Every structure is written in structure tokens, then in C-alpha cells.
Amino acid sequence: MQNLSSNLSPERVKYFRKDNGWSQELLAKASGLSLRTIQRAEKDGNSSVETQLALAAAFDISPKALSPISPSINVHWKRKNMMQSIVALIVVCSSIIMLFLLAGNIKLFMDLYSILFLVLFTYSSTVIAFGSHGLFKSIKGLRYLFASEISPSPASEFLSLILKKQIIFIYAGSFIAALIGIIAIFSSEEAISSDHIFYSVMAVNVLMILYAAIIAEGILRPLATKLQSRDLLTMSDNQS
């Protein structure tokens, strides 16, 4: 059985009631509760577990959907876990740099404009999808890469959703940039006639995809997985 809070979110009770087109009187009849109980729930959220179950049944939703949404994420920081995460991140970065060195001159893999475009595209898309509030959450949320424990909450689920969408945004940005680059290349007689220019500009297109993969798979996806794995771990503990 789900763990239910003794408090409801007055705003969410009002939202679901109005979404169904009900008055407080109709909600009282649909839920089997008194009008006074409905009024109290919409005023201050104080209610019993039975009230929460009755309202959830009337709205045909999960009782969890009526709980207040915490604006913050409950995180536990442990020095040992932080050091492990830092070392792991250093190892990943060092491995990528080593591959760059093995492939040739490391300067061949440095393109500041490509990185800047991907970052701006990803964060601009985040603002469009989630607003500036979602953007700031995603930037501040990067520090959770080094957290030892993240307690499941609506806030952590929301951050996980933002990160998963940012993975799509950054790959989309690299795809769009690569298409524009290819069009520009084949529209230029100079690029087509010169193998040196052709392969140089094609390398920039590949760099876009490489940068997107490094950021998405090295930072965004591990953090999104970390937030999600805490939810799955808690569900497993509750079932055992």
C-alpha cells in the first residue's frame, strides 16, 4: 500500500475538481464526504488518510497526485561518495582525452563554437519546454552527480524528466547543425573542389555529434539514471 500523507495540496484538490467541472457540493457527493470536509481540504489541506483515498477515488487518480509537491530535492552528501564520483568523472574525462591524443593532434577536436552552439540550443529548448524555472533547476541539478543518496520526490522526478528531454535536445541540436553543415558544404564549389576543405568542414560536423554524445552520455544520462535508480531502489525496498 502507498504511503499517504495526512495533508493534501489545496491547489491540486481545486485543480482536479474544476477539471471535472464539479462544484464543491458535487465533489462531496461523488466522494461520499461532507461538504465541510471538502471545504477544509481546499482551504488548508488538513485531512485524514480516508479523505485522501476518497478524493483520489472520485477523481480516478493516484492518491499521490493529491500530495503537496516539494520544491526541493532531499539529498544526502557523504565525503566518500563525493570523492568516488569525482574520481570517476576524472577517469572518464581522462579516457576521452587519451583517445583524442591517440587519434592525433588534440587541437583537431577543439571547436569552441560547436560546444557553445550545443549548450545554447539545449538550454534554449529547455526554457521553451519547461520555462526559466526548469532551466535553473537543470543547471543547479548538475551538482547531484556527486550526491550519495537522493530521496525520491516529485521534485527529483521533475528534474529527471528535464534531463531526459535535454538528452533529446542536444542530439537534435547536433543533428540540425550537421544537416546545415552538409548543405553548406555541397553548396560551395570551393569545398567540393578541394579535398582539404571538404574533409575539414565535414570533420566539424562529426565533432558536433561527438560533443553531443559526450555531454549526453557522460553527464546528463548518468544523472538522470541516478535520480531514477533511487526511485526503483525505493520501490524494490517497499516490495521486499
C-alpha positions in Angstrom: 0.0 0.0 0.0 1.2 3.5 -0.8 2.5 5.8 1.9 -0.1 8.5 2.2 0.4 11.9 3.7 -2.2 13.2 6.2 -2.1 16.5 4.3 -3.5 17.4 0.8 -2.5 20.1 -1.6 -5.4 22.5 -1.6 -4.4 23.7 -5.0 -4.4 20.2 -6.5 -7.7 19.4 -5.0 -9.2 22.5 -6.6 -7.5 21.8 -9.9 -8.9 18.3 -10.2 -12.4 19.4 -9.0 -12.5 22.2 -11.6 -11.0 19.9 -14.2 -14.0 17.6 -13.8 -16.4 20.6 -13.9 -17.6 19.9 -10.3 -18.7 22.3 -7.6 -17.8 21.5 -4.0 -21.3 20.0 -3.5 -20.9 17.7 -6.4 -17.4 16.6 -5.3 -18.9 15.9 -1.8 -21.5 13.6 -3.4 -19.0 11.9 -5.7 -16.6 11.2 -2.9 -19.1 10.4 -0.2 -17.6 13.1 2.0 -19.3 16.0 3.7 -19.3 19.5 2.2 -17.4 20.8 5.2 -14.6 18.2 4.7 -14.2 19.3 1.1 -14.1 23.0 2.1 -11.5 22.2 4.8 -9.4 20.2 2.3 -9.4 23.1 -0.2 -8.7 25.7 2.4 -5.7 24.3 4.4 -5.2 20.7 3.2 -5.7 19.2 6.6 -7.4 15.8 6.2 -7.3 12.2 7.1 -5.9 9.3 5.0 -9.5 8.2 4.4 -10.4 11.6 2.9 -7.4 11.5 0.6 -8.4 8.0 -0.6 -12.0 9.1 -1.1 -11.0 12.1 -3.2 -8.5 10.1 -5.2 -11.2 7.5 -6.0 -13.6 10.3 -7.0 -11.1 11.9 -9.3 -9.9 8.4 -10.5 -6.2 9.3 -9.9 -3.4 8.1 -7.6 -3.6 9.4 -4.0 0.0 10.6 -4.5 -1.3 13.1 -7.2 -3.0 15.0 -4.4 0.0 15.3 -2.2 1.9 18.6 -1.9 4.8 18.9 -4.3 8.1 19.6 -2.6 10.0 22.4 -4.4 13.4 20.9 -3.2 15.2 17.6 -3.6 16.2 15.8 -0.4 19.9 14.9 -0.9 22.4 13.3 1.4 26.1 14.2 0.9 28.9 11.9 2.0 32.5 12.7 1.5 33.4 9.2 0.5 30.7 9.1 -2.2 31.5 12.6 -3.4 35.2 11.6 -3.9 34.2 8.4 -5.7 32.1 10.4 -8.1 34.8 13.0 -8.7 37.4 10.3 -9.3 35.0 8.5 -11.7 34.4 11.7 -13.6 38.1 12.4 -13.8 38.7 8.9 -15.2 36.0 9.4 -17.9 37.4 12.8 -18.9 41.0 11.4 -18.9 39.9 8.4 -21.1 38.3 10.7 -23.6 41.4 13.0 -23.7 43.6 9.9 -24.1 41.6 8.8 -27.2 42.0 12.3 -28.6 45.7 12.1 -28.2 45.9 8.6 -29.7 43.8 9.9 -32.7 46.3 12.7 -33.4 46.6 16.4 -32.6 44.2 17.2 -29.7 43.6 20.6 -31.4 41.7 18.8 -34.1 39.0 18.0 -31.5 38.7 21.5 -30.1 35.9 23.7 -31.5 34.6 26.2 -29.1 31.8 27.4 -31.4 30.3 23.9 -31.7 30.3 23.5 -28.0 28.7 26.9 -27.5 26.0 26.2 -30.1 25.0 22.9 -28.5 24.9 24.4 -25.0 22.8 27.4 -26.1 20.5 25.2 -28.2 19.9 22.7 -25.4 19.2 25.3 -22.7 17.1 27.4 -25.1 15.0 24.4 -25.8 14.7 23.7 -22.1 13.4 27.2 -21.5 10.8 26.7 -24.2 9.7 23.3 -22.8 10.0 24.0 -19.0 10.4 27.7 -18.6 13.3 29.5 -16.9 12.4 27.7 -13.7 13.2 24.4 -15.4 16.4 25.7 -16.8 17.7 26.9 -13.4 16.7 23.5 -11.9 18.7 21.6 -14.5 21.8 23.8 -14.1 21.7 23.6 -10.3 20.9 19.9 -10.5 24.3 19.0 -12.1 25.8 19.1 -8.6 23.7 16.0 -7.7 26.2 13.9 -9.8 28.2 13.9 -6.6 25.4 13.2 -4.1 25.4 9.9 -2.2 21.6 9.5 -1.8 18.7 11.2 -3.4 15.3 10.6 -1.8 12.5 10.1 -4.4 10.1 13.0 -4.6 8.1 14.9 -7.2 11.0 17.4 -7.5 13.5 14.6 -8.3 11.1 13.1 -10.8 10.7 16.5 -12.5 14.5 17.0 -12.7 14.9 13.6 -14.1 12.3 14.4 -16.8 14.1 17.7 -17.7 17.5 15.8 -18.1 15.9 13.1 -20.3 14.5 15.8 -22.5 17.8 17.6 -22.6 19.4 14.5 -24.0 17.0 14.6 -26.9 17.5 18.4 -27.3 21.3 18.1 -27.5 21.2 15.3 -30.0 18.6 17.2 -32.0 20.9 20.3 -32.0 23.8 18.3 -33.3 21.7 16.7 -36.0 20.4 20.1 -37.1 23.9 21.6 -37.1 25.2 18.6 -39.1 22.5 19.0 -41.7 23.1 22.7 -42.1 26.9 22.0 -42.4 26.3 19.3 -45.1 24.1 21.7 -47.1 26.7 24.4 -46.8 29.4 22.1 -48.0 27.6 20.8 -51.1 26.5 24.3 -51.9 30.1 25.5 -52.1 32.1 24.8 -55.2 35.3 25.6 -53.3 34.6 23.0 -50.7 33.6 20.3 -53.3 36.7 21.0 -55.5 39.2 20.9 -52.6 39.6 17.7 -50.7 41.3 19.5 -47.8 38.5 22.0 -47.3 35.8 19.3 -47.8 37.2 16.9 -45.2 38.0 19.7 -42.8 34.4 21.0 -42.7 33.0 17.5 -42.6 35.1 16.9 -39.5 33.4 19.8 -37.8 30.0 18.2 -38.5 31.2 15.0 -36.9 32.6 17.0 -33.9 29.0 18.3 -33.3 27.7 14.7 -32.9 30.8 13.8 -30.8 30.3 16.7 -28.4 26.6 15.9 -28.1 27.4 12.2 -27.2 30.0 13.2 -24.6 27.7 15.6 -22.8 24.6 13.4 -23.1 26.2 10.1 -22.2 28.8 11.4 -19.8 26.8 13.8 -17.8 23.1 14.1 -18.5 22.2 10.4 -18.8 24.2 9.2 -15.7 22.5 11.9 -13.6 19.0 11.1 -14.9 19.7 7.4 -14.3 20.9 8.2 -10.8 17.7 10.1 -10.0 15.6 7.3 -11.5 17.5 4.4 -9.8 16.7 5.9 -6.4 13.0 5.6 -7.2 13.4 2.0 -8.4 15.5 1.1 -5.3 12.8 2.5 -3.0 10.1 0.6 -4.9 12.2 -2.6 -4.5 12.7 -2.0 -0.8 8.9 -1.4 -0.3 8.0 -4.7 -2.1 10.5 -6.8 -0.1 
